[in-house]
Amino acid sequence: MAAKPEGTPIWADAMFSDIEGAKNFYGDVLGWTFGESSSEYGNYTQAYANEKAAAAVVPPMPGQEGQSQWCLYFATSDAAATATRIRENGGEILMEPMAVGDFGSMCLAREPGGAVFGLWQPGTHEGFEAPMEEPGAYCWGEVFTRERDKPDTFFPAVFGYGAKQMEDDAVDFRIYSIGEDMVLGRMVMTDEFPPEVPSYINVYFTVENCDDAVARATKQGAVLRFGPMTSPFGRFAALSDPQGANFSVIDVTTTEGEMPKTTDVP
């Protein structure tokens, strides 16, 4: 597999105090199956969509119990060098680059607006295997922020992204890209978000039918935050799982309306 360009979303995982509960929930909602827990790596448990690596769940580190959240990792060919750029551009390193056996090297960071993300320098583990259109696969990510200027300056500086601003008076939305490929969105949080909700990166997973996935999720105790609604990109909904981790589901085959116009950002 060819190396993914610097800054491409490459992997996602989440901490859960109740790993079995998380496996039951996401297995039902997204159709995931799970590999064996790796005790050597903190009981890290990989999830599969149609037998292809899709994400992972892991118990919380000491002191972080009850703080379930999804973390999106970006590809890097040199985690240490990217960590340096993160610091130089006002970001914070939460976990220094470290080797994970021969799988690769990881790093955890926080951008100046407060959203936490990871870096992944692939070794034998090359990240997502499931294609975005596969039910259960990672599909998209968006930085939810109240301070747009911070991520808008930070992410292009660190990863060399281009940017386009969506022409829509109703939302303040920007798309970061690598060449012609859209890789990440940035959404300014509206008043619908309680003030105590910090900036975060929302991950989207593909589903065959958004409404059915939402029904399965809420039956299992998830909270519906937004939607379902149909857009030019697909029919989607935002949820919080029973342990509090935010995520979204999207059916990319059900679309409505014309693609929004965008303006290149210098």
Buried (B, 14 or more C-beta within 10 A) or exposed (E): EEEBBBBBBBBBBBBBBBBEBBBBBBBBBBBBBBEEBBEEEBEBBBBBBBEEBBBBBBBBEEEEEEBBBBBBBBBBEBBEEBBBBBEEBBBEBEEEBEEBEEBBBBBBBBBBBBBBBBBBBBEEBBBBBBEBEBBBBBBBBBBBBBBBEBBBBBBBBBBEBBBBBBEEEEEBBBBBBBEEEBBBBBBBBEEEBEEEEBBBBBBBBBBEBBBBBBBBBBEBEBEBBEBBEBBEBBBBBBBBBBBBBBBBBBBBEBBEEEEBEBEEBE
